[in-house]
Amino acid sequence: MPDSDAPDNQTIAEIIRVVDAIDRAVDGKDWAAARSHFADRLTADFSSLSGQPAAEIASEALIQAWATNLTAAKASFHMRTNHQVLLTGDTADVESAGYAWNRMEGNGEPLWEVWGTYRHHLVRTPDGWKVDAMTLIVAHQRGNVWVRDTVPAA
Protein backbone atom coordinates (compact mmCIF):
# COMPACT_ATOMS: atom_id res chain seq x y z
CA MET A 1 0.00 0.00 0.00
CA PRO A 2 1.48 3.43 -0.96
CA ASP A 3 2.41 5.82 1.82
CA SER A 4 0.15 8.88 1.47
CA ASP A 5 2.83 11.05 3.10
CA ALA A 6 5.55 9.92 0.68
CA PRO A 7 6.93 12.61 -1.61
CA ASP A 8 5.58 12.72 -5.14
CA ASN A 9 8.76 11.80 -7.02
CA GLN A 10 7.34 12.76 -10.42
CA THR A 11 6.45 16.23 -9.13
CA ILE A 12 9.84 16.65 -7.49
CA ALA A 13 11.56 15.64 -10.75
CA GLU A 14 9.48 18.23 -12.65
CA ILE A 15 10.41 20.95 -10.16
CA ILE A 16 14.12 20.13 -10.51
CA ARG A 17 13.72 20.09 -14.30
CA VAL A 18 12.31 23.64 -14.22
CA VAL A 19 15.16 24.95 -12.07
CA ASP A 20 17.80 23.27 -14.25
CA ALA A 21 16.10 24.39 -17.48
CA ILE A 22 16.71 28.02 -16.51
CA ASP A 23 20.47 27.41 -16.67
CA ARG A 24 20.24 25.62 -20.03
CA ALA A 25 18.14 28.43 -21.50
CA VAL A 26 20.48 31.15 -20.20
CA ASP A 27 23.59 29.44 -21.56
CA GLY A 28 21.82 28.86 -24.87
CA LYS A 29 20.78 32.54 -24.98
CA ASP A 30 17.17 31.34 -25.36
CA TRP A 31 15.51 34.19 -23.50
CA ALA A 32 11.95 33.15 -24.32
CA ALA A 33 12.60 29.71 -22.82
CA ALA A 34 14.24 31.28 -19.76
CA ARG A 35 11.25 33.58 -19.26
CA SER A 36 8.82 30.67 -19.54
CA HIS A 37 10.05 29.24 -16.23
CA PHE A 38 9.14 32.32 -14.18
CA ALA A 39 5.92 33.75 -12.77
CA ASP A 40 5.11 37.26 -13.99
CA ARG A 41 6.85 38.76 -10.95
CA LEU A 42 9.54 37.38 -8.68
CA THR A 43 11.64 38.32 -5.71
CA ALA A 44 15.24 38.34 -6.97
CA ASP A 45 18.00 38.31 -4.37
CA PHE A 46 21.53 38.48 -5.75
CA SER A 47 22.68 40.71 -2.87
CA SER A 48 25.59 38.45 -1.94
CA LEU A 49 26.97 38.98 -5.46
CA SER A 50 25.94 42.52 -6.35
CA GLY A 51 25.51 44.24 -2.99
CA GLN A 52 22.06 45.40 -4.14
CA PRO A 53 19.15 44.44 -1.87
CA ALA A 54 16.58 41.85 -2.86
CA ALA A 55 13.72 43.28 -4.88
CA GLU A 56 10.39 42.25 -6.31
CA ILE A 57 10.65 42.77 -10.06
CA ALA A 58 8.90 41.83 -13.26
CA SER A 59 10.35 38.62 -14.65
CA GLU A 60 10.76 40.40 -17.99
CA ALA A 61 13.18 42.80 -16.28
CA LEU A 62 15.32 39.94 -14.96
CA ILE A 63 15.43 38.24 -18.35
CA GLN A 64 16.24 41.54 -20.10
CA ALA A 65 19.12 42.14 -17.68
CA TRP A 66 20.50 38.68 -18.35
CA ALA A 67 20.09 39.10 -22.11
CA THR A 68 21.87 42.46 -22.00
CA ASN A 69 24.83 41.12 -20.00
CA LEU A 70 25.11 37.66 -21.54
CA THR A 71 25.22 38.42 -25.26
CA ALA A 72 26.93 36.16 -27.78
CA ALA A 73 30.20 37.97 -26.93
CA LYS A 74 30.12 36.53 -23.41
CA ALA A 75 30.08 32.75 -23.06
CA SER A 76 28.49 31.31 -19.95
CA PHE A 77 28.07 27.95 -18.29
CA HIS A 78 25.74 27.43 -15.34
CA MET A 79 25.30 24.22 -13.41
CA ARG A 80 23.52 23.12 -10.26
CA THR A 81 23.44 19.90 -8.31
CA ASN A 82 22.53 18.40 -4.94
CA HIS A 83 18.91 19.57 -5.16
CA GLN A 84 16.89 19.45 -1.96
CA VAL A 85 13.17 19.92 -2.60
CA LEU A 86 10.52 20.69 -0.01
CA LEU A 87 7.11 20.23 -1.57
CA THR A 88 4.16 21.78 0.28
CA GLY A 89 0.94 21.49 -1.68
CA ASP A 90 1.15 23.93 -4.59
CA THR A 91 4.48 25.46 -3.56
CA ALA A 92 8.01 24.15 -3.54
CA ASP A 93 11.34 25.29 -2.16
CA VAL A 94 14.51 24.08 -3.86
CA GLU A 95 18.02 24.51 -2.52
CA SER A 96 20.92 23.49 -4.75
CA ALA A 97 24.64 23.95 -5.11
CA GLY A 98 25.47 26.13 -8.09
CA TYR A 99 28.41 27.05 -10.26
CA ALA A 100 28.66 29.69 -13.00
CA TRP A 101 31.45 30.46 -15.45
CA ASN A 102 31.65 33.48 -17.75
CA ARG A 103 34.23 34.07 -20.47
CA MET A 104 34.80 37.24 -22.46
CA GLU A 105 37.90 38.54 -24.21
CA GLY A 106 38.98 42.16 -24.01
CA ASN A 107 40.52 43.12 -20.68
CA GLY A 108 43.09 40.75 -19.24
CA GLU A 109 42.09 37.36 -17.85
CA PRO A 110 38.97 36.34 -19.79
CA LEU A 111 37.34 34.22 -17.03
CA TRP A 112 35.13 34.81 -13.99
CA GLU A 113 33.61 32.03 -11.85
CA VAL A 114 31.26 31.82 -8.88
CA TRP A 115 30.17 29.01 -6.56
CA GLY A 116 27.28 29.17 -4.15
CA THR A 117 23.87 28.04 -3.04
CA TYR A 118 20.73 28.79 -5.00
CA ARG A 119 17.30 28.93 -3.43
CA HIS A 120 14.24 28.88 -5.67
CA HIS A 121 10.61 29.14 -4.62
CA LEU A 122 8.10 27.79 -7.11
CA VAL A 123 4.32 27.87 -7.38
CA ARG A 124 2.13 25.44 -9.28
CA THR A 125 0.14 27.25 -11.98
CA PRO A 126 -2.18 26.04 -14.74
CA ASP A 127 0.90 26.32 -17.01
CA GLY A 128 3.13 24.24 -14.72
CA TRP A 129 5.62 25.10 -12.01
CA LYS A 130 6.94 28.70 -12.10
CA VAL A 131 9.72 30.37 -10.10
CA ASP A 132 8.49 33.35 -8.07
CA ALA A 133 11.61 33.84 -5.92
CA MET A 134 15.31 33.21 -6.56
CA THR A 135 18.30 33.78 -4.28
CA LEU A 136 22.02 33.25 -4.81
CA ILE A 137 24.23 32.96 -1.74
CA VAL A 138 27.83 33.28 -2.92
CA ALA A 139 30.36 30.97 -1.30
CA HIS A 140 33.35 31.92 -3.47
CA GLN A 141 34.17 33.74 -6.65
CA ARG A 142 37.38 34.18 -8.56
CA GLY A 143 38.65 35.65 -11.76
CA ASN A 144 38.25 38.94 -13.55
CA VAL A 145 35.17 40.82 -12.27
CA TRP A 146 35.37 42.89 -15.45
CA VAL A 147 34.05 39.80 -17.23
CA ARG A 148 31.12 39.56 -14.79
CA ASP A 149 30.24 43.27 -14.82
CA THR A 150 30.90 44.41 -18.37
CA VAL A 151 28.00 44.61 -20.79
CA PRO A 152 29.42 43.56 -24.15
CA ALA A 153 29.27 46.07 -26.96
CA ALA A 154 26.39 45.42 -29.33
ZIKAVEN-V134657 format. One record per residue. RES is the residue in one small letter. PHI is phi in whole degrees, 0 to 359 (* if undefined). NEAR is the number of other ideal C-beta (glycine too) atoms within 12 Angstrom. D_LAST is the distance of its C-alpha to the last C-alpha in Angstrom with 1 decimal. Layout:
BEGIN
{{RES;PHI;NEAR;D_LAST} {RES;PHI;NEAR;D_LAST}}
END
This chain:
BEGIN
{{m;*;4;60.2} {p;293;8;56.5} {d;278;8;55.8} {s;292;7;54.5} {d;266;7;52.8} {a;291;12;50.9} {p;296;18;47.2} {d;275;20;45.7} {n;298;14;44.0} {q;293;13;42.3} {t;294;25;40.7} {i;297;23;39.7} {a;297;19;38.1} {e;294;24;36.1} {i;297;38;35.0} {i;297;29;33.8} {r;300;24;32.1} {v;297;39;30.0} {v;299;42;29.0} {d;291;26;28.1} {a;296;29;26.2} {i;299;40;23.7} {d;299;32;22.8} {r;299;22;22.7} {a;294;28;20.4} {v;298;38;17.9} {d;293;27;18.0} {g;274;21;17.8} {k;57;23;14.7} {d;261;20;17.3} {w;290;26;16.7} {a;294;16;19.6} {a;295;21;21.9} {a;302;32;21.0} {r;299;27;21.7} {s;296;24;24.9} {h;266;36;26.5} {f;244;40;26.4} {a;293;32;28.8} {d;299;20;27.5} {r;231;20;27.6} {l;213;31;27.8} {t;266;24;28.7} {a;253;33;26.0} {d;231;28;27.3} {f;246;31;25.1} {s;300;18;27.1} {s;289;23;28.3} {l;258;28;24.7} {s;261;20;23.2} {g;83;11;26.4} {q;276;14;25.6} {p;292;14;28.4} {a;301;21;28.5} {a;211;20;27.6} {e;273;18;28.2} {i;223;25;25.0} {a;290;19;24.0} {s;300;29;22.8} {e;303;20;20.0} {a;294;19;18.8} {l;297;34;18.9} {i;297;31;17.1} {q;297;17;14.3} {a;297;23;14.1} {w;297;34;14.2} {a;296;27;11.5} {t;291;19;9.1} {n;277;28;10.4} {l;252;36;11.1} {t;287;20;8.2} {a;299;16;9.4} {a;286;21;8.7} {k;239;33;11.3} {a;283;23;14.6} {s;220;33;17.1} {f;215;22;20.7} {h;241;32;22.8} {m;210;25;26.5} {r;222;32;29.5} {t;206;19;33.2} {n;56;16;36.6} {h;294;29;36.2} {q;240;22;38.9} {v;244;29;39.2} {l;247;19;41.5} {l;260;28;42.2} {t;227;16;43.9} {g;62;12;44.5} {d;262;18;41.4} {t;229;23;39.3} {a;214;35;38.2} {d;243;27;37.0} {v;236;37;35.3} {e;243;26;35.0} {s;213;31;33.4} {a;278;24;32.4} {g;229;38;28.7} {y;219;28;26.6} {a;223;38;22.8} {w;228;28;21.0} {n;235;35;17.4} {r;224;26;16.4} {m;206;30;13.6} {e;281;18;14.3} {g;136;16;14.0} {n;202;17;16.7} {g;80;14;20.1} {e;307;18;21.1} {p;271;21;18.2} {l;241;25;19.9} {w;218;32;20.6} {e;226;27;23.2} {v;216;32;25.0} {w;238;26;28.3} {g;179;27;30.0} {t;247;27;31.6} {y;257;40;30.0} {r;235;31;32.0} {h;240;41;31.3} {h;247;32;33.5} {l;237;38;33.8} {v;236;28;35.7} {r;277;23;37.3} {t;237;18;36.3} {p;300;9;37.5} {d;262;13;34.2} {g;105;21;34.7} {w;285;35;33.8} {k;230;32;30.9} {v;280;40;29.6} {d;240;30;30.3} {a;202;31;30.0} {m;212;44;28.1} {t;229;29;28.8} {l;244;31;27.7} {i;247;23;30.4} {v;288;24;29.1} {a;262;18;31.8} {h;197;18;30.0} {q;219;26;26.7} {r;208;19;26.0} {g;108;23;23.5} {n;272;23;20.8} {v;295;20;19.7} {w;303;21;16.7} {v;298;32;15.4} {r;296;30;16.4} {d;269;19;15.2} {t;279;24;11.9} {v;275;20;8.7} {p;300;24;6.3} {a;296;12;3.8} {a;287;8;0.0}}
END
